[in-house]
Amino acid sequence: MADNTKRNPLAADTEPTDDELGDVMREARDLAMLRKGQSDSWMRSMLVQAVADARARDTVVVHDAA
């Protein structure tokens, strides 16, 4: 029994189609990969800065007042 009424994707009792689910999952994946790339880039820059700070501290010569 085919229902020829227009499908309302916002209706509470409407199940998403496989294509709709696929689109949502692709968008979620793409956004997650973008955010992961941004996070990885930020972490790399923080690591570079931490290493530079540590090396700068190691080269500071402390003179005793004795």
N, CA, C and O atoms as a Tripos MOL2 file, in Angstrom:
@<TRIPOS>MOLECULE
protein
  264   263    66     0     0
PROTEIN
NO_CHARGES

@<TRIPOS>ATOM
      1 N           0.8450   -1.1710    0.0000 N.3       1 MET1
      2 CA          0.0000    0.0000    0.0000 C.3       1 MET1
      3 C           0.8940    1.2380    0.0000 C.2       1 MET1
      4 O           1.4770    1.5760    1.0300 O.2       1 MET1
      5 N           1.0070    1.9070   -1.1200 N.am      2 ALA2
      6 CA          1.8670    3.0740   -1.2590 C.3       2 ALA2
      7 C           1.1220    4.3230   -0.8280 C.2       2 ALA2
      8 O          -0.0380    4.5360   -1.1810 O.2       2 ALA2
      9 N           1.8190    5.1420   -0.0570 N.am      3 ASP3
     10 CA          1.2440    6.4030    0.3950 C.3       3 ASP3
     11 C           1.8310    7.5120   -0.4690 C.2       3 ASP3
     12 O           3.0430    7.7280   -0.4600 O.2       3 ASP3
     13 N           0.9930    8.2100   -1.2080 N.am      4 ASN4
     14 CA          1.4620    9.2380   -2.1300 C.3       4 ASN4
     15 C           1.5510   10.6200   -1.5000 C.2       4 ASN4
     16 O           1.8460   11.5900   -2.1980 O.2       4 ASN4
     17 N           1.3050   10.7350   -0.2070 N.am      5 THR5
     18 CA          1.4010   12.0450    0.4420 C.3       5 THR5
     19 C           2.8640   12.4380    0.5630 C.2       5 THR5
     20 O           3.7540   11.5920    0.6400 O.2       5 THR5
     21 N           3.0830   13.7340    0.5790 N.am      6 LYS6
     22 CA          4.4530   14.2420    0.6700 C.3       6 LYS6
     23 C           5.0310   13.9050    2.0450 C.2       6 LYS6
     24 O           4.3740   14.0870    3.0700 O.2       6 LYS6
     25 N           6.2350   13.4260    2.0480 N.am      7 ARG7
     26 CA          6.9260   13.0370    3.2800 C.3       7 ARG7
     27 C           7.3840   14.2860    4.0180 C.2       7 ARG7
     28 O           7.9780   15.1780    3.4130 O.2       7 ARG7
     29 N           7.1150   14.3600    5.3200 N.am      8 ASN8
     30 CA          7.5600   15.4770    6.1460 C.3       8 ASN8
     31 C           8.7060   14.9880    7.0280 C.2       8 ASN8
     32 O           8.4640   14.2920    8.0150 O.2       8 ASN8
     33 N           9.9510   15.3380    6.6920 N.am      9 PRO9
     34 CA         11.0880   14.8290    7.4630 C.3       9 PRO9
     35 C          11.1480   15.3610    8.8890 C.2       9 PRO9
     36 O          11.8860   14.8210    9.7130 O.2       9 PRO9
     37 N          10.3860   16.4090    9.1960 N.am     10 LEU10
     38 CA         10.4010   16.9680   10.5460 C.3      10 LEU10
     39 C           9.3140   16.3920   11.4420 C.2      10 LEU10
     40 O           9.2710   16.6930   12.6350 O.2      10 LEU10
     41 N           8.4440   15.5740   10.8840 N.am     11 ALA11
     42 CA          7.3970   14.9640   11.6950 C.3      11 ALA11
     43 C           8.0160   13.9850   12.6800 C.2      11 ALA11
     44 O           8.9920   13.3020   12.3690 O.2      11 ALA11
     45 N           7.4400   13.9280   13.8610 N.am     12 ALA12
     46 CA          8.0000   13.0940   14.9310 C.3      12 ALA12
     47 C           8.0390   11.6160   14.5690 C.2      12 ALA12
     48 O           8.9370   10.9020   15.0120 O.2      12 ALA12
     49 N           7.1030   11.1520   13.7890 N.am     13 ASP13
     50 CA          7.0400    9.7230   13.4700 C.3      13 ASP13
     51 C           7.7000    9.3760   12.1340 C.2      13 ASP13
     52 O           7.4940    8.2780   11.6170 O.2      13 ASP13
     53 N           8.4800   10.2810   11.5750 N.am     14 THR14
     54 CA          9.1510   10.0430   10.2960 C.3      14 THR14
     55 C          10.5490    9.4830   10.5360 C.2      14 THR14
     56 O          11.3580   10.0870   11.2390 O.2      14 THR14
     57 N          10.8180    8.3430    9.9540 N.am     15 GLU15
     58 CA         12.1560    7.7500   10.0380 C.3      15 GLU15
     59 C          13.0170    8.3260    8.9140 C.2      15 GLU15
     60 O          12.5350    8.4780    7.7920 O.2      15 GLU15
     61 N          14.2730    8.6470    9.1920 N.am     16 PRO16
     62 CA         15.1370    9.1660    8.1260 C.3      16 PRO16
     63 C          15.4540    8.0750    7.1050 C.2      16 PRO16
     64 O          15.5110    6.8890    7.4310 O.2      16 PRO16
     65 N          15.6540    8.5040    5.8800 N.am     17 THR17
     66 CA         16.0320    7.5480    4.8370 C.3      17 THR17
     67 C          17.5220    7.2360    4.9700 C.2      17 THR17
     68 O          18.2580    7.9450    5.6570 O.2      17 THR17
     69 N          17.9460    6.1790    4.3110 N.am     18 ASP18
     70 CA         19.3680    5.8310    4.3250 C.3      18 ASP18
     71 C          20.2110    6.9550    3.7330 C.2      18 ASP18
     72 O          21.3060    7.2390    4.2180 O.2      18 ASP18
     73 N          19.6980    7.5870    2.6890 N.am     19 ASP19
     74 CA         20.4320    8.7050    2.0810 C.3      19 ASP19
     75 C          20.5670    9.8690    3.0560 C.2      19 ASP19
     76 O          21.6320   10.4790    3.1530 O.2      19 ASP19
     77 N          19.4980   10.1770    3.7760 N.am     20 GLU20
     78 CA         19.5490   11.2630    4.7590 C.3      20 GLU20
     79 C          20.5300   10.9310    5.8760 C.2      20 GLU20
     80 O          21.3130   11.7820    6.2950 O.2      20 GLU20
     81 N          20.4860    9.7110    6.3470 N.am     21 LEU21
     82 CA         21.4310    9.2990    7.3900 C.3      21 LEU21
     83 C          22.8620    9.3700    6.8820 C.2      21 LEU21
     84 O          23.7610    9.8070    7.6000 O.2      21 LEU21
     85 N          23.0690    8.9430    5.6510 N.am     22 GLY22
     86 CA         24.4020    9.0100    5.0550 C.3      22 GLY22
     87 C          24.9070   10.4360    4.9620 C.2      22 GLY22
     88 O          26.0710   10.7120    5.2530 O.2      22 GLY22
     89 N          24.0210   11.3500    4.5520 N.am     23 ASP23
     90 CA         24.4050   12.7650    4.4620 C.3      23 ASP23
     91 C          24.7980   13.3130    5.8310 C.2      23 ASP23
     92 O          25.8150   13.9940    5.9640 O.2      23 ASP23
     93 N          24.0000   13.0190    6.8320 N.am     24 VAL24
     94 CA         24.2810   13.5060    8.1890 C.3      24 VAL24
     95 C          25.5950   12.9290    8.7000 C.2      24 VAL24
     96 O          26.3960   13.6440    9.3020 O.2      24 VAL24
     97 N          25.8160   11.6570    8.4650 N.am     25 MET25
     98 CA         27.0490   11.0240    8.9430 C.3      25 MET25
     99 C          28.2730   11.5920    8.2220 C.2      25 MET25
    100 O          29.3130   11.7950    8.8480 O.2      25 MET25
    101 N          28.1650   11.8490    6.9210 N.am     26 ARG26
    102 CA         29.2790   12.4590    6.1860 C.3      26 ARG26
    103 C          29.5820   13.8600    6.7120 C.2      26 ARG26
    104 O          30.7450   14.2220    6.8920 O.2      26 ARG26
    105 N          28.5390   14.6410    6.9580 N.am     27 GLU27
    106 CA         28.7400   15.9890    7.4900 C.3      27 GLU27
    107 C          29.3760   15.9340    8.8800 C.2      27 GLU27
    108 O          30.2730   16.7180    9.1900 O.2      27 GLU27
    109 N          28.9100   15.0100    9.7090 N.am     28 ALA28
    110 CA         29.4790   14.8690   11.0540 C.3      28 ALA28
    111 C          30.9390   14.4400   10.9770 C.2      28 ALA28
    112 O          31.7800   14.9520   11.7160 O.2      28 ALA28
    113 N          31.2430   13.5000   10.0830 N.am     29 ARG29
    114 CA         32.6220   13.0510    9.9170 C.3      29 ARG29
    115 C          33.5150   14.1880    9.4340 C.2      29 ARG29
    116 O          34.6100   14.3960    9.9570 O.2      29 ARG29
    117 N          33.0370   14.9180    8.4330 N.am     30 ASP30
    118 CA         33.8310   16.0220    7.8930 C.3      30 ASP30
    119 C          34.1110   17.0750    8.9610 C.2      30 ASP30
    120 O          35.2310   17.5780    9.0600 O.2      30 ASP30
    121 N          33.1050   17.4080    9.7560 N.am     31 LEU31
    122 CA         33.2880   18.3850   10.8250 C.3      31 LEU31
    123 C          34.2470   17.8520   11.8840 C.2      31 LEU31
    124 O          35.1050   18.5880   12.3710 O.2      31 LEU31
    125 N          34.1070   16.5890   12.2390 N.am     32 ALA32
    126 CA         35.0060   15.9880   13.2350 C.3      32 ALA32
    127 C          36.4470   15.9770   12.7340 C.2      32 ALA32
    128 O          37.3690   16.2450   13.5040 O.2      32 ALA32
    129 N          36.6490   15.6720   11.4650 N.am     33 MET33
    130 CA         38.0050   15.6540   10.9140 C.3      33 MET33
    131 C          38.5980   17.0660   10.8640 C.2      33 MET33
    132 O          39.7900   17.2460   11.1100 O.2      33 MET33
    133 N          37.7770   18.0560   10.5500 N.am     34 LEU34
    134 CA         38.2370   19.4430   10.5520 C.3      34 LEU34
    135 C          38.6620   19.8540   11.9580 C.2      34 LEU34
    136 O          39.7280   20.4400   12.1480 O.2      34 LEU34
    137 N          37.8190   19.5420   12.9410 N.am     35 ARG35
    138 CA         38.1420   19.9020   14.3250 C.3      35 ARG35
    139 C          39.3620   19.1460   14.8210 C.2      35 ARG35
    140 O          40.1670   19.7010   15.5690 O.2      35 ARG35
    141 N          39.5150   17.8830   14.4160 N.am     36 LYS36
    142 CA         40.6980   17.1140   14.8100 C.3      36 LYS36
    143 C          41.9520   17.7480   14.2200 C.2      36 LYS36
    144 O          42.9740   17.8520   14.8980 O.2      36 LYS36
    145 N          41.8800   18.1650   12.9730 N.am     37 GLY37
    146 CA         43.0180   18.8310   12.3440 C.3      37 GLY37
    147 C          43.3890   20.1110   13.0690 C.2      37 GLY37
    148 O          44.5680   20.3920   13.2840 O.2      37 GLY37
    149 N          42.3750   20.8920   13.4460 N.am     38 GLN38
    150 CA         42.6320   22.1250   14.1910 C.3      38 GLN38
    151 C          43.2460   21.8160   15.5510 C.2      38 GLN38
    152 O          44.1770   22.4950   15.9840 O.2      38 GLN38
    153 N          42.7300   20.8030   16.2170 N.am     39 SER39
    154 CA         43.2500   20.4060   17.5240 C.3      39 SER39
    155 C          44.6820   19.9000   17.4130 C.2      39 SER39
    156 O          45.5330   20.2570   18.2280 O.2      39 SER39
    157 N          44.9480   19.0770   16.4160 N.am     40 ASP40
    158 CA         46.3090   18.5600   16.2160 C.3      40 ASP40
    159 C          47.2880   19.6930   15.9480 C.2      40 ASP40
    160 O          48.4060   19.6920   16.4630 O.2      40 ASP40
    161 N          46.8670   20.6540   15.1450 N.am     41 SER41
    162 CA         47.7220   21.7960   14.8380 C.3      41 SER41
    163 C          48.0110   22.6050   16.1020 C.2      41 SER41
    164 O          49.1500   23.0090   16.3400 O.2      41 SER41
    165 N          46.9850   22.8350   16.9030 N.am     42 TRP42
    166 CA         47.1600   23.5820   18.1520 C.3      42 TRP42
    167 C          48.0980   22.8260   19.0980 C.2      42 TRP42
    168 O          48.9740   23.4260   19.7210 O.2      42 TRP42
    169 N          47.9090   21.5150   19.2000 N.am     43 MET43
    170 CA         48.7610   20.7180   20.0920 C.3      43 MET43
    171 C          50.2130   20.7450   19.6240 C.2      43 MET43
    172 O          51.1260   20.8400   20.4440 O.2      43 MET43
    173 N          50.4360   20.6620   18.3060 N.am     44 ARG44
    174 CA         51.8050   20.7360   17.7890 C.3      44 ARG44
    175 C          52.4440   22.0760   18.1330 C.2      44 ARG44
    176 O          53.6010   22.1260   18.5490 O.2      44 ARG44
    177 N          51.6960   23.1570   17.9630 N.am     45 SER45
    178 CA         52.2650   24.4750   18.2620 C.3      45 SER45
    179 C          52.5480   24.6210   19.7530 C.2      45 SER45
    180 O          53.5480   25.2340   20.1270 O.2      45 SER45
    181 N          51.6950   24.0750   20.6090 N.am     46 MET46
    182 CA         51.9360   24.1180   22.0550 C.3      46 MET46
    183 C          53.1810   23.3030   22.4180 C.2      46 MET46
    184 O          53.9620   23.7080   23.2790 O.2      46 MET46
    185 N          53.3620   22.1600   21.7640 N.am     47 LEU47
    186 CA         54.5370   21.3300   22.0210 C.3      47 LEU47
    187 C          55.8090   22.0470   21.5810 C.2      47 LEU47
    188 O          56.8100   22.0400   22.2980 O.2      47 LEU47
    189 N          55.7710   22.6610   20.4110 N.am     48 VAL48
    190 CA         56.9330   23.4150   19.9290 C.3      48 VAL48
    191 C          57.2730   24.5270   20.9170 C.2      48 VAL48
    192 O          58.4420   24.7310   21.2430 O.2      48 VAL48
    193 N          56.2610   25.2430   21.3940 N.am     49 GLN49
    194 CA         56.4980   26.3280   22.3470 C.3      49 GLN49
    195 C          57.0330   25.7890   23.6740 C.2      49 GLN49
    196 O          57.9330   26.3910   24.2600 O.2      49 GLN49
    197 N          56.5010   24.6770   24.1530 N.am     50 ALA50
    198 CA         56.9680   24.0890   25.4120 C.3      50 ALA50
    199 C          58.4230   23.6480   25.2960 C.2      50 ALA50
    200 O          59.2080   23.8480   26.2230 O.2      50 ALA50
    201 N          58.7840   23.0550   24.1720 N.am     51 VAL51
    202 CA         60.1750   22.6360   23.9590 C.3      51 VAL51
    203 C          61.0810   23.8620   23.9100 C.2      51 VAL51
    204 O          62.1590   23.8580   24.5040 O.2      51 VAL51
    205 N          60.6560   24.9020   23.2120 N.am     52 ALA52
    206 CA         61.4530   26.1280   23.1360 C.3      52 ALA52
    207 C          61.6250   26.7410   24.5240 C.2      52 ALA52
    208 O          62.7170   27.1910   24.8700 O.2      52 ALA52
    209 N          60.5640   26.7620   25.3140 N.am     53 ASP53
    210 CA         60.6430   27.2970   26.6800 C.3      53 ASP53
    211 C          61.5890   26.4670   27.5380 C.2      53 ASP53
    212 O          62.3860   27.0200   28.2960 O.2      53 ASP53
    213 N          61.5080   25.1500   27.4260 N.am     54 ALA54
    214 CA         62.3760   24.2700   28.2140 C.3      54 ALA54
    215 C          63.8370   24.4620   27.8180 C.2      54 ALA54
    216 O          64.7160   24.5030   28.6800 O.2      54 ALA54
    217 N          64.0950   24.5770   26.5320 N.am     55 ARG55
    218 CA         65.4770   24.7910   26.0780 C.3      55 ARG55
    219 C          65.9940   26.1490   26.5440 C.2      55 ARG55
    220 O          67.1670   26.2750   26.8960 O.2      55 ARG55
    221 N          65.1480   27.1460   26.5500 N.am     56 ALA56
    222 CA         65.5580   28.4770   27.0110 C.3      56 ALA56
    223 C          65.8990   28.4390   28.4980 C.2      56 ALA56
    224 O          66.8590   29.0770   28.9290 O.2      56 ALA56
    225 N          65.1270   27.7010   29.2790 N.am     57 ARG57
    226 CA         65.4220   27.5790   30.7170 C.3      57 ARG57
    227 C          66.7300   26.8320   30.9430 C.2      57 ARG57
    228 O          67.4770   27.1620   31.8630 O.2      57 ARG57
    229 N          67.0130   25.8390   30.1230 N.am     58 ASP58
    230 CA         68.2400   25.0520   30.2830 C.3      58 ASP58
    231 C          69.4870   25.8640   29.9570 C.2      58 ASP58
    232 O          70.5700   25.5480   30.4480 O.2      58 ASP58
    233 N          69.3560   26.8930   29.1450 N.am     59 THR59
    234 CA         70.5310   27.6760   28.7620 C.3      59 THR59
    235 C          70.7770   28.8570   29.6950 C.2      59 THR59
    236 O          71.7990   29.5330   29.5760 O.2      59 THR59
    237 N          69.8640   29.1120   30.6120 N.am     60 VAL60
    238 CA         70.0440   30.2150   31.5580 C.3      60 VAL60
    239 C          71.0590   29.7900   32.6060 C.2      60 VAL60
    240 O          70.9110   28.7420   33.2350 O.2      60 VAL60
    241 N          72.0850   30.6030   32.7900 N.am     61 VAL61
    242 CA         73.1290   30.3120   33.7700 C.3      61 VAL61
    243 C          72.7920   31.0510   35.0520 C.2      61 VAL61
    244 O          72.5850   32.2640   35.0520 O.2      61 VAL61
    245 N          72.7400   30.3070   36.1360 N.am     62 VAL62
    246 CA         72.4430   30.9040   37.4320 C.3      62 VAL62
    247 C          73.7520   31.0460   38.1860 C.2      62 VAL62
    248 O          74.4770   30.0660   38.3630 O.2      62 VAL62
    249 N          74.0600   32.2460   38.6290 N.am     63 HIS63
    250 CA         75.2860   32.5160   39.3840 C.3      63 HIS63
    251 C          74.9630   32.5290   40.8690 C.2      63 HIS63
    252 O          74.0040   33.1670   41.3060 O.2      63 HIS63
    253 N          75.7730   31.8190   41.6320 N.am     64 ASP64
    254 CA         75.6010   31.8190   43.0870 C.3      64 ASP64
    255 C          76.1070   33.1330   43.6580 C.2      64 ASP64
    256 O          77.0630   33.7170   43.1470 O.2      64 ASP64
    257 N          75.4690   33.5840   44.7000 N.am     65 ALA65
    258 CA         75.8720   34.8320   45.3480 C.3      65 ALA65
    259 C          77.0440   34.6100   46.2870 C.2      65 ALA65
    260 O          77.5070   35.5600   46.9200 O.2      65 ALA65
    261 N          77.5290   33.4030   46.3950 N.am     66 ALA66
    262 CA         78.5980   33.1030   47.3550 C.3      66 ALA66
    263 C          79.9240   33.6330   46.9690 C.2      66 ALA66
    264 O          80.9000   33.4450   47.6960 O.2      66 ALA66
@<TRIPOS>BOND
     1     1     2 1
     2     2     3 1
     3     3     4 2
     4     3     5 am
     5     5     6 1
     6     6     7 1
     7     7     8 2
     8     7     9 am
     9     9    10 1
    10    10    11 1
    11    11    12 2
    12    11    13 am
    13    13    14 1
    14    14    15 1
    15    15    16 2
    16    15    17 am
    17    17    18 1
    18    18    19 1
    19    19    20 2
    20    19    21 am
    21    21    22 1
    22    22    23 1
    23    23    24 2
    24    23    25 am
    25    25    26 1
    26    26    27 1
    27    27    28 2
    28    27    29 am
    29    29    30 1
    30    30    31 1
    31    31    32 2
    32    31    33 am
    33    33    34 1
    34    34    35 1
    35    35    36 2
    36    35    37 am
    37    37    38 1
    38    38    39 1
    39    39    40 2
    40    39    41 am
    41    41    42 1
    42    42    43 1
    43    43    44 2
    44    43    45 am
    45    45    46 1
    46    46    47 1
    47    47    48 2
    48    47    49 am
    49    49    50 1
    50    50    51 1
    51    51    52 2
    52    51    53 am
    53    53    54 1
    54    54    55 1
    55    55    56 2
    56    55    57 am
    57    57    58 1
    58    58    59 1
    59    59    60 2
    60    59    61 am
    61    61    62 1
    62    62    63 1
    63    63    64 2
    64    63    65 am
    65    65    66 1
    66    66    67 1
    67    67    68 2
    68    67    69 am
    69    69    70 1
    70    70    71 1
    71    71    72 2
    72    71    73 am
    73    73    74 1
    74    74    75 1
    75    75    76 2
    76    75    77 am
    77    77    78 1
    78    78    79 1
    79    79    80 2
    80    79    81 am
    81    81    82 1
    82    82    83 1
    83    83    84 2
    84    83    85 am
    85    85    86 1
    86    86    87 1
    87    87    88 2
    88    87    89 am
    89    89    90 1
    90    90    91 1
    91    91    92 2
    92    91    93 am
    93    93    94 1
    94    94    95 1
    95    95    96 2
    96    95    97 am
    97    97    98 1
    98    98    99 1
    99    99   100 2
   100    99   101 am
   101   101   102 1
   102   102   103 1
   103   103   104 2
   104   103   105 am
   105   105   106 1
   106   106   107 1
   107   107   108 2
   108   107   109 am
   109   109   110 1
   110   110   111 1
   111   111   112 2
   112   111   113 am
   113   113   114 1
   114   114   115 1
   115   115   116 2
   116   115   117 am
   117   117   118 1
   118   118   119 1
   119   119   120 2
   120   119   121 am
   121   121   122 1
   122   122   123 1
   123   123   124 2
   124   123   125 am
   125   125   126 1
   126   126   127 1
   127   127   128 2
   128   127   129 am
   129   129   130 1
   130   130   131 1
   131   131   132 2
   132   131   133 am
   133   133   134 1
   134   134   135 1
   135   135   136 2
   136   135   137 am
   137   137   138 1
   138   138   139 1
   139   139   140 2
   140   139   141 am
   141   141   142 1
   142   142   143 1
   143   143   144 2
   144   143   145 am
   145   145   146 1
   146   146   147 1
   147   147   148 2
   148   147   149 am
   149   149   150 1
   150   150   151 1
   151   151   152 2
   152   151   153 am
   153   153   154 1
   154   154   155 1
   155   155   156 2
   156   155   157 am
   157   157   158 1
   158   158   159 1
   159   159   160 2
   160   159   161 am
   161   161   162 1
   162   162   163 1
   163   163   164 2
   164   163   165 am
   165   165   166 1
   166   166   167 1
   167   167   168 2
   168   167   169 am
   169   169   170 1
   170   170   171 1
   171   171   172 2
   172   171   173 am
   173   173   174 1
   174   174   175 1
   175   175   176 2
   176   175   177 am
   177   177   178 1
   178   178   179 1
   179   179   180 2
   180   179   181 am
   181   181   182 1
   182   182   183 1
   183   183   184 2
   184   183   185 am
   185   185   186 1
   186   186   187 1
   187   187   188 2
   188   187   189 am
   189   189   190 1
   190   190   191 1
   191   191   192 2
   192   191   193 am
   193   193   194 1
   194   194   195 1
   195   195   196 2
   196   195   197 am
   197   197   198 1
   198   198   199 1
   199   199   200 2
   200   199   201 am
   201   201   202 1
   202   202   203 1
   203   203   204 2
   204   203   205 am
   205   205   206 1
   206   206   207 1
   207   207   208 2
   208   207   209 am
   209   209   210 1
   210   210   211 1
   211   211   212 2
   212   211   213 am
   213   213   214 1
   214   214   215 1
   215   215   216 2
   216   215   217 am
   217   217   218 1
   218   218   219 1
   219   219   220 2
   220   219   221 am
   221   221   222 1
   222   222   223 1
   223   223   224 2
   224   223   225 am
   225   225   226 1
   226   226   227 1
   227   227   228 2
   228   227   229 am
   229   229   230 1
   230   230   231 1
   231   231   232 2
   232   231   233 am
   233   233   234 1
   234   234   235 1
   235   235   236 2
   236   235   237 am
   237   237   238 1
   238   238   239 1
   239   239   240 2
   240   239   241 am
   241   241   242 1
   242   242   243 1
   243   243   244 2
   244   243   245 am
   245   245   246 1
   246   246   247 1
   247   247   248 2
   248   247   249 am
   249   249   250 1
   250   250   251 1
   251   251   252 2
   252   251   253 am
   253   253   254 1
   254   254   255 1
   255   255   256 2
   256   255   257 am
   257   257   258 1
   258   258   259 1
   259   259   260 2
   260   259   261 am
   261   261   262 1
   262   262   263 1
   263   263   264 2
@<TRIPOS>SUBSTRUCTURE
     1 MET1         2 RESIDUE 1 A MET
     2 ALA2         6 RESIDUE 1 A ALA
     3 ASP3        10 RESIDUE 1 A ASP
     4 ASN4        14 RESIDUE 1 A ASN
     5 THR5        18 RESIDUE 1 A THR
     6 LYS6        22 RESIDUE 1 A LYS
     7 ARG7        26 RESIDUE 1 A ARG
     8 ASN8        30 RESIDUE 1 A ASN
     9 PRO9        34 RESIDUE 1 A PRO
    10 LEU10       38 RESIDUE 1 A LEU
    11 ALA11       42 RESIDUE 1 A ALA
    12 ALA12       46 RESIDUE 1 A ALA
    13 ASP13       50 RESIDUE 1 A ASP
    14 THR14       54 RESIDUE 1 A THR
    15 GLU15       58 RESIDUE 1 A GLU
    16 PRO16       62 RESIDUE 1 A PRO
    17 THR17       66 RESIDUE 1 A THR
    18 ASP18       70 RESIDUE 1 A ASP
    19 ASP19       74 RESIDUE 1 A ASP
    20 GLU20       78 RESIDUE 1 A GLU
    21 LEU21       82 RESIDUE 1 A LEU
    22 GLY22       86 RESIDUE 1 A GLY
    23 ASP23       90 RESIDUE 1 A ASP
    24 VAL24       94 RESIDUE 1 A VAL
    25 MET25       98 RESIDUE 1 A MET
    26 ARG26      102 RESIDUE 1 A ARG
    27 GLU27      106 RESIDUE 1 A GLU
    28 ALA28      110 RESIDUE 1 A ALA
    29 ARG29      114 RESIDUE 1 A ARG
    30 ASP30      118 RESIDUE 1 A ASP
    31 LEU31      122 RESIDUE 1 A LEU
    32 ALA32      126 RESIDUE 1 A ALA
    33 MET33      130 RESIDUE 1 A MET
    34 LEU34      134 RESIDUE 1 A LEU
    35 ARG35      138 RESIDUE 1 A ARG
    36 LYS36      142 RESIDUE 1 A LYS
    37 GLY37      146 RESIDUE 1 A GLY
    38 GLN38      150 RESIDUE 1 A GLN
    39 SER39      154 RESIDUE 1 A SER
    40 ASP40      158 RESIDUE 1 A ASP
    41 SER41      162 RESIDUE 1 A SER
    42 TRP42      166 RESIDUE 1 A TRP
    43 MET43      170 RESIDUE 1 A MET
    44 ARG44      174 RESIDUE 1 A ARG
    45 SER45      178 RESIDUE 1 A SER
    46 MET46      182 RESIDUE 1 A MET
    47 LEU47      186 RESIDUE 1 A LEU
    48 VAL48      190 RESIDUE 1 A VAL
    49 GLN49      194 RESIDUE 1 A GLN
    50 ALA50      198 RESIDUE 1 A ALA
    51 VAL51      202 RESIDUE 1 A VAL
    52 ALA52      206 RESIDUE 1 A ALA
    53 ASP53      210 RESIDUE 1 A ASP
    54 ALA54      214 RESIDUE 1 A ALA
    55 ARG55      218 RESIDUE 1 A ARG
    56 ALA56      222 RESIDUE 1 A ALA
    57 ARG57      226 RESIDUE 1 A ARG
    58 ASP58      230 RESIDUE 1 A ASP
    59 THR59      234 RESIDUE 1 A THR
    60 VAL60      238 RESIDUE 1 A VAL
    61 VAL61      242 RESIDUE 1 A VAL
    62 VAL62      246 RESIDUE 1 A VAL
    63 HIS63      250 RESIDUE 1 A HIS
    64 ASP64      254 RESIDUE 1 A ASP
    65 ALA65      258 RESIDUE 1 A ALA
    66 ALA66      262 RESIDUE 1 A ALA
